Amino acid sequence: MKPSIFIAASVYGAELVQQHGQAYFAEMAARSGATGFEVRRELFLEEEPPLDELREVMEDNGLRCAISASVEIWSPEGDLNEEQLFQTLVEGKQLGAAFVKTTLGTYVPGRSDLKALRGCLEKADYLNLPILLTVENDQSSHGGNPQILRGFFDDCAEERIPVSMTFDVGNWLWAGEDICKAAEILAEYVVYVHFKWSEERNGLKAAAPLPADEHAEWRDVLPYFPENLPRVIEFPIIGEDLERLTREYTQQLELA
């Protein structure tokens, strides 16, 4: 079975996305052979984003939907960011999303209130909907640590709290972690995989497309996940013919 390929709205750059709107790029993703589109909450300029309109565009184009929000579940003190998380869950439901992506924040075992997290999911009706709340590994020392993330997912599983993982291949490079080792530790919780790579620019790491080499390192992570797991293009797509490039990158990731 072929994997489902999602395009993250952010790959086209904030300025261009805000100029044309995310619905425009969702339609481009569908024409390019993608089967899903990741809405980026931070790219909306409107106080009340057009979620219903965007959902209709997704449905009309046969696209699965995900939404990414720059929300950490836990505050620096280890408390639940309940208001922000609940709003994110509500917006995911309004969009008809299959995946709602957040980051971990500062999870403190024994202090961070998992019952409050479950209560927030119940309040948003997520226990009765086919929507997965996912936590992505980020580039920080707390949210990009495989052992901390594993501990959080294990604790949620023990409490029967339905939280899964977005595995961001490129972010492990920023966090200085071994990608395959992280996959080995976390694979059983992964439902959604972000793909990007990095390159050095002026001495700093910057997001870059996946190397095309058949022996490229990013390919080593693929055997850790089921073949049909959704794969997401999250590296910059830049050029004069964005639709052609999107189609080429979609095929690259689909056939990997």
C-alpha positions, 0 to 999 in steps of 0.5 A: 500500500502506498503511503499517504503524502501530506504537504505542510502549508509552511513549505511555500513560505509565510509571505506567499501563503498569507498572500494567496491563502492556505486553500489555494495551496491545498488545491495545488497539493491535490493537483500534485498528487498529494492526498493530505494537507497540513494546515499551519495555525500560525500562518493565519492572519485573521482573528477568526480563520476561515476553517469551515471554508478550508474544510470544504476545500479539503473535502472537495479535493479529497484531501485528508487534513492535519493541523499544526499549532505552535502550542506546548502541552505543558508550561515551563512549570509543568502545568497543562496549557489547557486554554491553548490546547482546548482551542487547538482541539476545537479548531482541529474538530472544525477542520475535520482534521485526522491529526492535530499536532502540538509539541510537548513542552516541559513534562514533569513526571509525577507533577504534570497532571495527566488527568487534566490532559484527559479532561481537556480531551474529553471536553473537546469530545476527542474520545469519541472522534477519529482525530488523533492528538499528536506530539511532535519532537521539536528542536529543544532539549526537553521536547527533542529528547527521545527518552523524555518523549517515551516516558510521556507516551508510556505514562499516557498509555498507562492512563489510557489517554489517546495521545500519539506521536508526530516523528519529525525526521529533521528535528532530530538533527537540530537536537543532536540525536541519532534519528534511527535510535530515536525511531527505535525508542518511539516507533510504536507511538508514531502515526505521522512522519515529518520529512525535512533535512538540514544544510549549513548556511552561514554556519547555521542549520537550515531546513532543506529538501531531502537528498535524492541519493538512494543511500541518503541517511534519511532513508534509513528511518523508513523501515521503522514505520509501516509503509502506509504511515502518512509522510509529510513534506515539511522542507522549503519548496522554492522555485518558479513552478511550485506545482511541478516541484510539489509533484516531484517531491511528492513522488520522491517521498511516495516511492522512497 
